[in-house]
Amino acid sequence: MFDFDEKRPSDIPIVVLDTETTGLFPGLGHRVVEIGAVRLENWQPAAEMSQLIYPERKMEAKASSVSGITDADLIDQPTFAQIAPELSTLLDGALLVAHNASFDAGFLGIEFFIADQASLAGSREPVLPNPWLCTLLLARRHFYFGRNNLAHIARKLGVRMGKAHRALNDVYMTAEILKRMVRDLRQRKLETVGDLLYAQGEPVYTPAPPAVFLPEPIIEALRNGRQLHILYLGNSGETERTITPLYPSQHRGVGHLVAHCHLRDDRRTFRLDRILSAEVATKGT
């Protein structure tokens, strides 16, 4: 599908993107709150997206302090599912580029999964098959900037900086950094997209949907939007909870279930191996 290896970067569409999120770990229920992306064709901007996104959960304080995005900023914004068709069109057929691409790939993978719940039907194919080129990996392997955060690299290369940690500003910084890296690496005979993907040292792709075993009551509740009564082994012992399951996830090899907890009236992430029993609630209970 992506026959890029022998092409030069100027010969293919490239989408440079960046996400801001509620926290660091998509497998623990964190979500995308802002996406910025620009589609380059022959290195010229052809389309772009800059969108705040309602994450259906609260921001973590540390994430909010870094990005400057608050819960109040997100209340009336669209959900990821609502912007997914437009984003898919923007990404179609393109090489994807990000600074620390595995981070953005992980979050976009879980967001597209949540939007269509594909793995409940048994799909194990990544919902975003595009290859990713990572400017962070290129910086670590081929350049000597001292530090490899985006702002420091931009200063070292004389790239104009906008407001840090807002998605579209970071996108345009990353795009300019990429152009300068490509120009430098071309002088080292790394000329094609295949050369650049090899030069970053490891392939980066969007993760496949989470491969977790779900007991039948959880599957039934997910499919039909039903509540579950569960017995859960938490840090303080066993507790009975009523939850509405939202989607399964995986973090560091451990299966989790993201759900609305009616006891806390908030979104919570439950380890599947600590759910001791689960029963679909009868209507009205």
N, C-alpha and C positions, 0 to 999 in steps of 0.2 A: 504493500500500500504506500509506503514512504520510501521511494527510490531516490534517496538524497545523497548517497555516499559519494558519487562522482560529480555532484553538482557543486558549484561555488555558492557561497551564501547569497550573493547578489542575484542568483538565478532562481531562488525559491522564495515562497512566502515565509516570513519569520514573524512570530508573535512574541513580543517581550511582555512579560506580565509580572504582577506582584499582588500579594494578598495581605490584608491586615485581618487579624483573628481575635477571638475572645480569649485565647490562651495558646499554649504551645502544642497540645496533644490532641489530634483529631480522634484518636481511638478512645479517648476519655471524654468525648462529648463536646470538645471545643469546635467552634464554627467560624466560618468566614464572615467578616463584617464589612469588608470593602475589597473591591477588586479593581485594579487598573490594568489596562492592556492596550498595546498599540500593535497593529499589523503593518509590517514593513514589506514592501515589494520593491526590489532593486534599491533597497535601503531607504526608500521614501515612505513616509506614513500614508497608508491607504485607508485606514479606519482605526477607531479607538473606542474604548469603553472606560468610563469612570463612574462607579456605582457603589453607594453605600447599600448594605444588605441587612435586613432584619434577621438576626441569628436564632430567634426563638429560645434564647437563653440570655443570661446576664453576662456582661463583660467581667473578666477578672480585673482587679484593681491595678495590677502591674501592667497588664496589656493595655488598659486604658491610659495609664500614665505615659506609656511609650508612644502610642499612636495619637493620643489626644481625643480619641473617639469615646463618647459616653453612651450609656444606655438611652438617654434622652435623644441623642442624635439619630437613633436607629428605629424609633417607635413606628414611624409612618413609612419606612422604606420597604421595598419589595423583598420577598424571600428569595433564596437562591433558586428554588424551583421556578419562580416566575421569570428570572432573568436567564435561566439556563439555555433556552432556545437561541437567544441573541448571542450569548457567549459561544455556544457551539458553532454558530455560523462564523463568528470571528476567528475561531481556532481551526476551522476546517482546512485540512491539507497542509498545515504549517508546521515548521520546526518551532518548538516552544523554547523560550529562553527565560531564565530567572537567575537571580543571585541567591544561592542556596536552593537549587531547584527541587531537591527532595522534599523540602518543607512545603513548597507551594503544590507540588505534585500530590503529596499526601492529603492535603486539605481539599484540593479540587476533586481527587478521587472519591473521598467520602461524601463530598457535597453532591456530586453527580449520582452516586449510589443512593443517597437519601432521597434524591428527587424522583428516582424511579424504582427503588427497592428491587433492582434486578436480581440480586443473588437469592432472593426468596424463591425465585423460579429455577434456581440451580445454575445460573450463569457464573462462570469464573473468568470471563474475559474482562480486561480493563475497559472501563467506560470511556477512557480517553487514550487512544492508542498512540498518539503522537510521541516521537522521541523528544527528549529535553536536552538542551545544552546549558551547562551551568557555569556562569562566570566566576563563581566562588571556587569551583574545582580548577578552572583554568588559572585563576590567580595563584592558588596554592602550588600548582605543579610547574608553572612556566614563568611566573613573575615574582618580583621581590619587593613587595610594597611595605614590608614591616608588619603591618596589620592588614587584614583582608575584609574588614567591614566595608560596606558600600560607600559611605561618606569619605572614609580615609582614602580609598582607591580613587574616588572622584577627585579629591584634592591633589593627590599625587599626579594624576593625569591631566589636571587643569580642566576638568569637566565642570560646567556650571551646575550648581546644586540648587534645588528648590527646597521646599519644606520637607525635612527628613521624616520617614515613617508615615507618609501618606502615599497611597498606592501609585497614583499616576505620576507624581513627582519622581518616585523611585524608579518607575518604569522608564522614563526618559533618561534618567541618569544611567540606568543599566544598558539601555540601547546605545548610548554614546560610548560607554566603557567597552561594550562588545565591539563596536566598530574599530576602536583603537587597538583592542586585543587582536582582532582578525588581521588588521594591517600589519601589526608586529609579527604575528605568527606566520603570515604569508612569506615574510622575509626569511623564515626558518624552514621554508618548503612545506608548511602545513596549510594547504590551499583549499581543499575541498571540505564539504560538510563532514564526510567520513573521517578526514584527517582531524578535524576539530573534536568530533565525538570520541575518537580514539585518544586524542591529546588530553581530554579531561580525566581519563584513567578508568572510568567505570560507567556503564550505561545507566541512564536515569529514565525511568518510565513511571507513569501513573500506576500506583498499586492496584492489583485486582480487588474485587469486592472481598470483604472479610470472610475467611473460611472458618466459621464457627458452627459447632453442633448446637442446634436449638431443639429443646424438648417440644413435643407436639402442642402442649397448652400455650407455649409462647408463640409458636408459629400461628396457631389459630387466633390468638389475641392480636398479633400484628396484622394478619390478613383482614380481620373483621373489625378492627378498631375497638376491641373489647378491653375491659379492665381485667387485671389479674390479682388474685390474692396470693401473696408469696410469704414463705418463711425464709428470712434472710439472716445469714451469719455475718454480722458487722463487727467492728472493732470492740464494741462493748457487749457482744453476745448476740443471741438470737432475738429477732424482732419480727412481728407480723406487719406486713405492709400491703397496702392496696396501690397498685401502680397501673399506668397506662403505657405499655411498651411502645416505643417509637422506632427504633432500629437497632440491629446488632452492630458491634464494632469489635476491633481487636487492638490491643496495645501490648507491645513487647511479648507477643505470642500468647497472650491470655485473652479469652473471649469475654466481652462485656455486653451489657444490654443498657442502652440509653432509654430512659423512661421518665414520664411525669410521675412524681411521688406525691400521692394525695395527702400523706401525713405531713410533709413539708410544704405542700403546694408549690413545688418547684421542680425543675429538671434535675435528675440525679443519674449517675452511672453506676450500675451494679455489676460486680463480677459474676459471671455465669456459674462458676464453680462454687460460689457461696449462696446461690439460690437453692435451698434445701428441698423446697417443694413449691409447686405452682399450680394454681387451679383457676380456670376461667370463671370470672364472676358471672352469676346469673343476673339477668337484667333487673335493675332496680336495687342491686346491692353493691 
